[in-house]
Amino acid sequence: MLSAGGGGRRGRRYMAEINVTPLVDVVLVLLIVFMVTAPMMTKGLEVDLPKVTARPLHQKTRPLVVTVRADGSVALDRIRVSLEELPGLLADRRARRRGAQVLLRADRRVPYGVVAEVVAAVRAAGIEDLGLVTEAAPPRTEGRREGR
């Protein structure tokens, strides 16, 4: 046993400092892992949205998102659901949130009838605040025609 006092071995003392180098190494590795995996976790459903020239609306609360893909499948907040169970699920979530807003993301290739059925399901759940999600269209140059 080493002692700080005067017996036997002089100059040897216990080291009272913590070596933080391994801790810093582990923290940096975890930081890199999270930086690499974070973009993968935010990936949503792929939908080809229509392009329009409308300004985006600012949201006060996080809305419910209903997605209709090109194959006609419906998802509520990235969870695939059937059209028949959509009104019940929306009504349950509406009961938990006050002032629930629904945003509809429909692929441009989805037939109008399918979109109308989803809108009817949202209305059947008692939700009146429904918005349509689109992509911003590239700006057009007005008044110019080529070849004149």
Salt bridges, closest charged atoms under 4 A:
ASP48 OD2 - ARG108 NE 3.32
ASP77 OD2 - ARG93 NH1 2.82
ASP107 OD1 - ARG109 NE 3.11
GLU128 OE1 - ARG123 NH1 3.05
GLU135 OE1 - LYS51 NZ 2.81
